[in-house]
Amino acid sequence: MEKFLTDLFENQKYNPDNFFLMAGPCVVEGRDLVNEVAEKVSGICKKLEIPYIFKASYKKGNRTSGSSFTGIGDEIALKMLKNVGSTFSLPVVTDIHSVEEARLAAGYADVLQIPAFLCRQTELLIAAAETGKIVNVKKGQFVSGEAMGFAVDKIKNAGNNKVMLTERGTTFGYQDLVVDYRNIPAMKAHNVPVIMDVTHSLQQPNQTSGVTGGNPQLIGTIAKAAIAAGADGLFIETHPNPAVAKSDGANMLQLDLLEELLTQLVKLRKAVI
C-alpha cells in the first residue's frame, strides 16, 4: 500500500492485505443519514479489518435533469462530512467540480474526487493537486485506462504524488455502460492505486425520464471480478433505503446487504493475492 494511504489509515486497525473501501451514500441528504451509514459501515470494516474512507458528495454537479436534487447547501454538507470524520475517526472523500470547489472542500475532506466527466479538465486537476490532498480521479466513460496517465501526470507535475485512479465503466451505446477489466492493470501501470467504482459502473444513463437507471443486482458480480483483476480498492455507494435516496438510488447497494458482500470479497482477496 502506498505511504499516503497508510498515513490516511493510521488511526484504523486493518489487515494490510485487504483491499480498501470507499463507501457511503451518493450525496449528503442530512446528518442522520451520514451518521447512520458511517457508523454501520465503519463497524463492518472494523470487524473485517478493511481500511475505510467515508464517501458522500457534498453537492451534485452532474445531474441529468435541472430539477434533480443537488444538495442541502455547500458549507452545511461539508461541515457534516467533517463531523463524520471526527466522530468516527474516518477519512472522508467528496467530489469537486471546479477550481473554487477544490479550495473549499480541501478544508473539510481528506480526499478530493474528480468526477469521470471532468477527468481531462486541466485546471481542475491542478487545483486539486495544489491543495495537497489525496486526489482520486475517476476514469471518464470515454477514456482508456492507458490515457489516464495524462491525468496522473498533470497532478504529479503540479507537485502532488498522492494520486489514485478509479474505473467506473465505459459508455456502451447511449443508455448503458460496460466494464472493461483490462483498464485495471492498464491504470496500475501508472504506478498509482486503482479503485473499482462498483455501483456507478452499473448505471443506465440518459433515460428519457431524466433519472438515471441501474442494475444493482450485479453489484456482487462487478466487485468480485474487480478483486480478481487486481483492484486495490472498491468504491460502493450504499443507502439504508435506495428507493428513497435523493441521488443514484437505482444503482446503490442496500446497506443491510453490505456486510455479506464484503465478507465474500475478503475471502476472494485472500485467494488471489
C-alpha positions as CSV (number, residue, x, y, z in Angstrom):
1,M,0.0,0.0,0.0
2,E,1.2,3.5,-0.9
3,K,2.6,5.5,2.0
4,F,0.0,8.2,1.6
5,L,-2.7,5.5,2.1
6,T,-1.0,4.0,5.2
7,D,-0.8,7.5,6.6
8,L,-4.5,8.0,5.8
9,F,-5.5,4.9,7.6
10,E,-3.1,5.3,10.6
11,N,-6.0,5.5,13.1
12,Q,-7.6,2.3,11.9
13,K,-6.8,-1.3,12.7
14,Y,-6.8,-3.2,9.4
15,N,-5.3,-6.1,7.5
16,P,-2.8,-4.6,5.0
17,D,-3.5,-7.5,2.6
18,N,-7.1,-6.4,2.3
19,F,-8.5,-4.0,-0.3
20,F,-9.6,-0.6,1.0
21,L,-13.1,0.6,0.8
22,M,-14.7,4.0,-0.2
23,A,-18.4,3.8,0.7
24,G,-21.3,5.9,1.7
25,P,-24.5,7.5,0.3
26,C,-24.3,9.2,-3.0
27,V,-24.9,12.7,-1.6
28,V,-25.3,14.3,1.9
29,E,-29.0,14.3,2.5
30,G,-28.8,15.1,6.2
31,R,-27.0,14.5,9.4
32,D,-28.9,11.4,10.4
33,L,-28.2,9.6,7.1
34,V,-24.5,10.2,7.0
35,N,-24.1,9.3,10.7
36,E,-26.1,6.1,10.3
37,V,-24.2,4.9,7.2
38,A,-20.8,5.9,8.7
39,E,-21.5,4.0,11.9
40,K,-22.7,0.9,10.2
41,V,-20.0,0.7,7.5
42,S,-17.3,1.5,10.0
43,G,-18.4,-1.3,12.3
44,I,-18.4,-3.8,9.4
45,C,-15.0,-2.7,8.3
46,K,-13.5,-2.9,11.8
47,K,-14.9,-6.5,12.0
48,L,-13.4,-7.5,8.7
49,E,-10.2,-5.4,9.1
50,I,-10.9,-3.4,5.9
51,P,-9.4,0.1,5.8
52,Y,-12.3,2.5,5.2
53,I,-12.9,6.0,3.7
54,F,-16.3,7.5,4.2
55,K,-17.8,8.8,0.9
56,A,-20.6,11.3,0.2
57,S,-20.8,14.2,-2.3
58,Y,-21.5,17.5,-0.6
59,K,-23.2,18.6,-3.8
60,K,-24.1,17.0,-7.1
61,G,-22.9,18.9,-10.1
62,N,-23.7,16.3,-12.7
63,R,-27.4,15.6,-12.8
64,T,-29.5,14.7,-15.8
65,S,-32.4,17.0,-15.1
66,G,-32.3,20.5,-13.8
67,S,-35.0,19.6,-11.3
68,S,-32.9,16.9,-9.7
69,F,-31.6,17.2,-6.1
70,T,-28.2,18.8,-5.9
71,G,-27.6,19.3,-2.2
72,I,-28.6,20.8,1.2
73,G,-26.0,23.7,1.0
74,D,-22.3,23.5,0.4
75,E,-20.9,24.5,3.8
76,I,-23.7,22.8,5.7
77,A,-22.9,19.5,3.9
78,L,-19.2,19.9,4.2
79,K,-19.4,20.5,7.9
80,M,-21.5,17.3,8.3
81,L,-18.8,15.4,6.4
82,K,-16.0,16.8,8.6
83,N,-18.1,15.9,11.7
84,V,-18.5,12.3,10.4
85,G,-14.7,12.1,10.1
86,S,-14.0,13.3,13.6
87,T,-16.9,11.4,15.2
88,F,-16.0,8.0,13.7
89,S,-12.2,8.6,13.2
90,L,-12.5,8.2,9.5
91,P,-11.0,9.9,6.4
92,V,-13.6,11.4,4.1
93,V,-13.8,11.7,0.3
94,T,-16.1,14.1,-1.6
95,D,-16.5,15.2,-5.2
96,I,-15.4,18.6,-6.6
97,H,-16.4,20.2,-9.9
98,S,-14.4,23.5,-10.1
99,V,-11.2,25.2,-9.0
100,E,-13.2,27.1,-6.4
101,E,-14.7,23.9,-5.1
102,A,-11.3,22.3,-4.8
103,R,-10.1,25.1,-2.4
104,L,-13.4,25.0,-0.4
105,A,-13.7,21.2,0.0
106,A,-10.0,20.8,0.9
107,G,-10.8,22.5,4.3
108,Y,-13.2,19.6,5.2
109,A,-12.2,16.4,3.3
110,D,-9.1,14.2,3.2
111,V,-9.6,13.0,-0.4
112,L,-10.8,15.1,-3.3
113,Q,-12.5,13.2,-6.1
114,I,-12.7,14.3,-9.7
115,P,-15.9,13.1,-11.4
116,A,-15.4,11.0,-14.6
117,F,-16.9,13.6,-16.9
118,L,-14.2,16.1,-15.7
119,C,-11.1,13.8,-15.7
120,R,-9.5,15.8,-18.5
121,Q,-10.1,19.3,-17.0
122,T,-6.5,20.5,-16.5
123,E,-7.2,23.5,-14.3
124,L,-9.4,21.4,-12.0
125,L,-6.8,18.6,-11.7
126,I,-4.1,21.2,-10.9
127,A,-6.2,23.0,-8.4
128,A,-7.0,19.7,-6.6
129,A,-3.3,18.8,-6.7
130,E,-2.3,22.2,-5.2
131,T,-4.4,21.6,-2.1
132,G,-2.0,18.9,-1.1
133,K,-4.9,16.4,-0.5
134,I,-5.1,13.0,-2.0
135,V,-6.7,13.2,-5.4
136,N,-8.9,10.4,-6.8
137,V,-9.6,10.7,-10.5
138,K,-12.4,8.7,-12.0
139,K,-11.7,7.4,-15.5
140,G,-14.0,9.0,-18.0
141,Q,-16.6,6.8,-19.6
142,F,-14.9,7.9,-22.9
143,V,-11.2,7.4,-21.9
144,S,-9.0,4.3,-21.9
145,G,-7.0,3.2,-18.9
146,E,-3.8,4.0,-20.7
147,A,-4.9,7.6,-21.5
148,M,-5.5,8.2,-17.8
149,G,-1.7,8.5,-17.4
150,F,-2.1,12.1,-18.6
151,A,-4.3,12.9,-15.7
152,V,-1.8,11.4,-13.3
153,D,1.0,13.4,-14.9
154,K,-0.9,16.7,-14.6
155,I,-1.4,16.1,-10.8
156,K,2.2,14.9,-10.2
157,N,3.7,17.8,-12.3
158,A,1.8,20.2,-10.0
159,G,3.8,18.8,-7.1
160,N,1.4,16.2,-5.7
161,N,2.2,12.5,-5.8
162,K,-0.9,11.4,-3.9
163,V,-3.0,10.2,-6.8
164,M,-5.5,7.4,-7.3
165,L,-7.5,6.3,-10.3
166,T,-10.9,4.8,-10.4
167,E,-12.6,2.6,-13.1
168,R,-16.3,3.3,-13.4
169,G,-17.3,1.7,-16.8
170,T,-17.2,2.7,-20.4
171,T,-20.1,4.1,-22.5
172,F,-21.8,1.4,-24.4
173,G,-24.4,2.9,-26.6
174,Y,-26.5,5.8,-25.3
175,Q,-28.0,4.2,-22.3
176,D,-25.6,1.7,-20.9
177,L,-22.1,1.1,-19.6
178,V,-19.8,-1.9,-19.8
179,V,-16.8,-2.7,-17.6
180,D,-13.5,-3.5,-19.4
181,Y,-11.4,-5.1,-16.7
182,R,-8.3,-4.6,-18.8
183,N,-8.4,-1.0,-17.5
184,I,-7.4,-2.1,-14.0
185,P,-3.9,-3.4,-14.9
186,A,-3.6,-0.6,-17.5
187,M,-4.1,2.1,-14.8
188,K,-2.0,0.2,-12.3
189,A,0.8,0.6,-14.8
190,H,0.8,4.3,-14.0
191,N,2.1,3.3,-10.5
192,V,-1.0,4.5,-8.6
193,P,-3.6,2.7,-6.5
194,V,-6.6,1.7,-8.7
195,I,-10.2,1.5,-7.4
196,M,-13.2,-0.1,-8.9
197,D,-16.4,2.0,-8.7
198,V,-18.8,-0.9,-8.4
199,T,-22.1,1.0,-8.3
200,H,-21.6,3.7,-10.9
201,S,-20.4,1.1,-13.3
202,L,-24.0,-0.3,-13.2
203,Q,-25.7,2.9,-14.2
204,Q,-28.0,3.2,-17.1
205,P,-27.7,6.9,-18.1
206,N,-29.7,9.2,-20.4
207,Q,-33.1,7.8,-19.5
208,T,-36.0,9.8,-21.0
209,S,-37.4,10.1,-17.5
210,G,-34.5,12.4,-16.6
211,V,-33.5,9.9,-13.8
212,T,-30.5,7.6,-14.3
213,G,-31.3,3.9,-14.1
214,G,-29.2,1.0,-12.9
215,N,-28.6,-2.7,-12.4
216,P,-27.8,-3.1,-8.6
217,Q,-28.4,-6.9,-8.8
218,L,-25.0,-7.1,-10.5
219,I,-23.0,-5.3,-7.7
220,G,-21.6,-8.5,-6.4
221,T,-20.5,-9.7,-9.8
222,I,-18.7,-6.4,-10.6
223,A,-17.0,-6.3,-7.2
224,K,-15.8,-9.9,-7.3
225,A,-14.4,-9.5,-10.8
226,A,-12.6,-6.3,-9.8
227,I,-10.9,-8.0,-6.9
228,A,-9.9,-10.9,-9.1
229,A,-8.5,-8.4,-11.6
230,G,-6.3,-6.8,-9.0
231,A,-8.1,-3.7,-7.9
232,D,-6.5,-2.1,-4.8
233,G,-9.8,-0.6,-3.6
234,L,-13.5,-0.7,-4.1
235,F,-16.0,2.2,-4.3
236,I,-19.6,1.3,-3.3
237,E,-22.4,3.7,-2.8
238,T,-24.8,2.4,-0.1
239,H,-28.0,3.6,1.5
240,P,-30.4,2.2,4.1
241,N,-33.3,2.6,1.6
242,P,-32.1,3.2,-2.0
243,A,-35.7,3.6,-3.2
244,V,-36.0,6.9,-1.4
245,A,-32.4,8.1,-2.0
246,K,-32.2,11.6,-3.5
247,S,-29.5,10.6,-6.0
248,D,-28.4,7.4,-7.7
249,G,-30.9,5.2,-5.8
250,A,-31.2,3.0,-8.9
251,N,-27.7,1.6,-8.6
252,M,-26.9,1.9,-4.8
253,L,-26.4,-1.1,-2.6
254,Q,-28.9,-1.5,0.2
255,L,-27.0,-1.0,3.4
256,D,-28.0,-4.2,5.1
257,L,-26.6,-6.2,2.2
258,L,-23.1,-4.8,2.5
259,E,-21.6,-7.0,5.2
260,E,-22.3,-10.2,3.4
261,L,-20.8,-8.9,0.2
262,L,-17.6,-7.6,1.9
263,T,-17.2,-10.9,3.8
264,Q,-17.2,-12.7,0.4
265,L,-14.8,-10.2,-1.1
266,V,-12.3,-10.5,1.8
267,K,-12.2,-14.3,1.2
268,L,-11.8,-13.8,-2.5
269,R,-8.9,-11.3,-1.9
270,K,-7.1,-13.9,0.2
271,A,-7.4,-16.3,-2.7
272,V,-6.0,-14.0,-5.4
273,I,-3.1,-12.1,-3.7
